[in-house]
């Protein structure tokens, strides 16, 4: 049930789990209130799910739920396996899903499925911050309300044709129409004076309503991105990986979307990392 074949899913570890709603199942909750005071009102189904999230320690005493949120069409929870587990973490998640289905069908016999197939897991690596994951889960209702209030800045569009290939877009799609776009491409052969000249032009553009376009991969390009963001500039960010089904920008990218300053372009199929992909992304940057 684990996604990473190199990871032992019985080991002592913290997991961030996401489970989606079956398309035919009624919503788990309603998110109401304001962006400053979002409220999650659970439905009957949501309350049943909540009871079973809280029941994880009864399934295995080594499991501790650190945080959870029940959104209308999915749930997130952070769970800590404090000791080596008798079974893989996915087995306990499967038990939870089955029990939720049984309890819901006792009350609503016509509901056949509660959750979508499987689940998405991320385990906490040494380089990850637990507080970042907790904050992400807690902030889900806020992000939903913000997206409702600013739909044009959080649009997701598939099958945009660029240079004969199909791309996905997420964010402020109007940035593609901005007439003042500049590709941020830095070559190793660029002299110090040439690079300084490029930086001046890019920063001037960012400060005056233009859009910088790049994968922002190299340290020098990342520095340009930082300068642009610090100047309230706009960015079109290219990536080599397509968006997952429920993937949404978090933290840094979310705040840029909120202000209409970001558009992410991703291929419909993943591009293998490497120099050839980097060169291809730069060619897309130049074409925009």
C-alpha positions in Angstrom: 0.0 0.0 0.0 3.0 2.3 0.3 4.0 4.5 -2.6 7.8 4.3 -2.0 9.3 0.8 -2.5 12.4 1.9 -0.5 10.4 2.8 2.6 9.4 0.4 5.3 5.7 1.3 6.0 5.8 -0.6 9.4 8.6 1.6 10.7 8.4 4.4 13.3 7.4 7.4 11.2 5.0 10.3 10.8 2.7 10.2 7.7 0.5 12.8 6.0 -2.4 10.9 4.5 -5.0 12.2 2.0 -8.1 10.3 1.0 -10.5 11.5 -1.6 -14.3 11.2 -1.6 -16.1 8.8 -4.1 -17.7 11.0 -6.7 -21.2 9.6 -5.9 -20.9 10.1 -2.2 -22.5 13.2 -0.6 -20.1 15.8 0.8 -18.2 15.1 4.1 -18.6 18.8 5.2 -19.3 22.4 4.3 -16.7 25.1 4.6 -18.3 28.4 5.6 -17.4 31.6 7.3 -14.8 34.0 6.1 -11.2 33.7 5.0 -10.2 35.1 8.4 -12.6 32.8 10.3 -13.3 29.7 8.3 -15.6 27.1 9.8 -15.9 23.4 8.9 -19.5 22.1 9.4 -19.4 18.3 9.2 -22.2 16.3 7.7 -23.4 13.1 9.2 -20.9 11.3 7.0 -18.2 13.7 8.1 -18.9 13.0 11.7 -18.7 9.3 11.1 -15.3 9.7 9.4 -14.1 11.9 12.2 -15.0 9.2 14.8 -12.9 6.7 12.9 -10.0 9.0 12.5 -10.0 9.4 16.2 -10.3 5.6 16.6 -6.8 4.9 15.1 -5.3 4.3 18.5 -7.9 1.6 19.1 -6.8 -0.2 15.9 -3.1 0.0 17.1 -1.9 1.6 20.3 1.2 2.8 18.6 -0.8 5.1 16.3 -1.3 8.7 17.3 -3.3 11.2 15.2 -1.5 14.6 15.4 -3.9 16.6 13.2 -6.8 16.2 10.8 -9.3 18.1 8.7 -12.5 16.9 7.0 -13.0 18.8 3.8 -16.1 18.5 1.6 -14.5 16.1 -0.9 -11.4 14.8 0.9 -9.7 14.3 4.2 -6.2 15.0 5.5 -4.7 13.6 8.6 -1.2 13.4 10.1 -0.6 10.2 12.0 2.4 9.1 14.0 3.5 5.5 14.2 5.4 5.8 17.5 6.8 2.3 17.4 7.3 -0.4 14.7 3.9 -1.5 13.6 2.6 -5.1 13.4 1.2 -4.3 10.0 2.0 -1.7 7.3 0.3 1.7 7.9 -1.8 1.1 4.8 -3.5 -1.8 6.5 -4.8 0.4 9.3 -6.0 3.0 6.8 -7.8 0.2 5.0 -9.5 -0.8 8.2 -10.6 2.7 8.9 -12.1 3.1 5.4 -14.0 -0.2 5.7 -15.4 0.7 9.1 -16.5 4.2 7.8 -18.3 2.4 4.9 -20.1 0.1 7.2 -21.2 2.8 9.6 -22.4 5.1 6.8 -24.3 2.3 5.1 -26.1 1.5 8.3 -27.6 5.0 8.2 -27.7 5.5 4.4 -28.1 2.1 2.7 -28.1 3.7 -0.8 -24.6 5.0 -0.5 -22.3 2.3 -2.0 -18.9 3.9 -1.7 -17.5 6.6 0.6 -14.0 7.0 -0.5 -12.1 6.9 -3.8 -9.8 4.0 -4.4 -6.5 4.0 -2.4 -5.0 7.0 -0.7 -2.0 9.4 -1.0 0.8 9.2 1.5 3.8 11.3 2.3 6.1 10.3 5.1 8.2 12.8 7.1 11.8 12.8 6.0 14.6 14.3 8.0 14.6 17.4 5.7 10.8 17.9 6.2 9.2 20.1 8.9 6.4 18.6 10.9 5.0 22.1 11.6 4.8 22.8 7.9 2.7 19.7 7.4 0.5 20.5 10.4 0.0 24.1 9.1 -0.9 22.8 5.7 -3.6 20.5 7.1 -5.0 23.2 9.4 -5.1 25.8 6.6 -7.1 23.7 4.2 -10.5 25.5 5.0 -8.8 28.9 4.6 -7.3 28.0 1.3 -10.7 26.7 0.0 -12.5 29.9 0.9 -9.7 32.0 -0.6 -10.0 30.1 -3.9 -13.7 30.6 -3.9 -13.3 34.4 -3.4 -10.5 34.6 -6.1 -11.4 31.9 -8.7 -9.5 33.6 -11.5 -6.3 33.4 -9.6 -6.6 29.6 -8.9 -7.8 28.3 -12.2 -6.7 24.9 -13.4 -6.7 24.4 -17.2 -5.6 21.3 -19.1 -4.5 20.9 -22.7 -3.0 24.3 -23.4 -1.0 23.8 -26.6 2.6 25.3 -26.5 5.1 24.5 -29.2 3.0 21.5 -30.4 2.8 19.9 -26.9 -0.1 20.0 -24.4 0.4 21.6 -21.0 -1.5 22.1 -17.8 -1.8 25.5 -16.2 -2.6 26.5 -12.6 -3.0 30.0 -11.3 -3.6 33.3 -13.0 -4.0 32.2 -16.7 -4.2 35.9 -17.7 -0.4 36.1 -17.2 0.0 34.3 -20.5 -1.6 37.4 -22.2 0.7 39.9 -20.5 2.6 41.6 -23.4 5.6 42.3 -21.2 7.1 38.8 -20.6 10.8 38.1 -20.3 12.5 34.6 -20.3 14.9 34.2 -17.4 17.7 32.1 -18.9 21.2 32.2 -17.4 24.1 30.5 -19.1 27.3 29.4 -17.5 29.1 31.4 -20.1 27.4 34.7 -19.2 30.0 37.2 -18.1 29.6 39.1 -14.8 28.7 42.3 -16.7 26.2 40.5 -19.0 24.5 38.8 -16.0 24.4 42.2 -14.1 22.7 43.7 -17.2 20.2 40.9 -17.4 19.4 41.2 -13.7 18.8 45.0 -14.0 16.4 44.4 -17.0 14.5 41.6 -15.2 14.1 43.6 -12.0 12.9 46.6 -13.9 10.4 44.5 -15.7 9.2 42.9 -12.5 8.8 46.2 -10.8 6.8 47.6 -13.7 4.1 45.0 -14.2 5.9 42.6 -16.4 6.2 38.8 -16.0 9.3 36.7 -15.6 9.2 33.2 -17.2 11.5 30.4 -16.2 11.8 27.0 -14.5 14.0 28.9 -12.0 16.3 25.8 -11.5 19.8 27.1 -11.1 20.8 29.1 -8.0 21.3 32.2 -10.1 17.7 31.9 -11.5 16.3 31.2 -8.0 17.9 34.5 -6.9 16.2 36.3 -9.7 12.9 34.7 -8.7 13.5 35.9 -5.1 14.2 39.5 -6.3 11.1 39.4 -8.5 8.8 38.2 -5.6 10.4 40.8 -3.3 9.4 43.5 -5.9 5.8 42.2 -6.0 6.5 40.9 -9.5 4.7 38.3 -11.5 6.0 34.8 -12.5 5.2 32.1 -14.9 6.9 29.0 -13.4 7.6 25.9 -15.6 7.9 22.5 -14.0 8.7 19.0 -15.4 6.0 17.2 -13.4 2.2 17.2 -14.1 -0.2 18.2 -11.3 -1.6 15.3 -9.3 -5.4 15.0 -9.2 -5.9 17.1 -6.1 -2.6 18.9 -6.0 -2.8 22.6 -5.1 0.0 25.1 -4.4 1.1 25.4 -0.8 2.7 28.1 1.2 4.9 30.3 -1.0 3.1 29.5 -4.3 -0.4 29.8 -2.7 0.3 33.3 -1.5 1.6 34.3 -5.0 -1.6 32.8 -6.5 -3.7 34.7 -4.0 -2.3 38.0 -5.3 -2.6 36.9 -8.9 1.1 36.9 -9.4 1.7 33.2 -10.4 1.0 30.8 -13.2 2.4 27.3 -13.1 2.8 25.4 -16.3 3.3 21.7 -16.2 3.5 19.0 -18.9 0.6 16.5 -19.3 3.2 13.7 -18.9 6.3 13.9 -16.6 9.5 14.9 -18.2 12.6 13.0 -17.0 14.9 15.3 -15.1 18.2 16.1 -16.8 19.9 18.5 -19.1 17.8 17.7 -22.2 14.6 18.5 -20.2 16.2 21.6 -18.8 17.0 22.8 -22.3 13.5 21.9 -23.5 11.9 23.9 -20.7 14.1 26.8 -21.7 12.9 26.6 -25.3 9.3 26.8 -24.0 10.3 29.8 -21.9 11.8 31.5 -25.0 8.6 30.8 -27.0 6.3 32.4 -24.5 
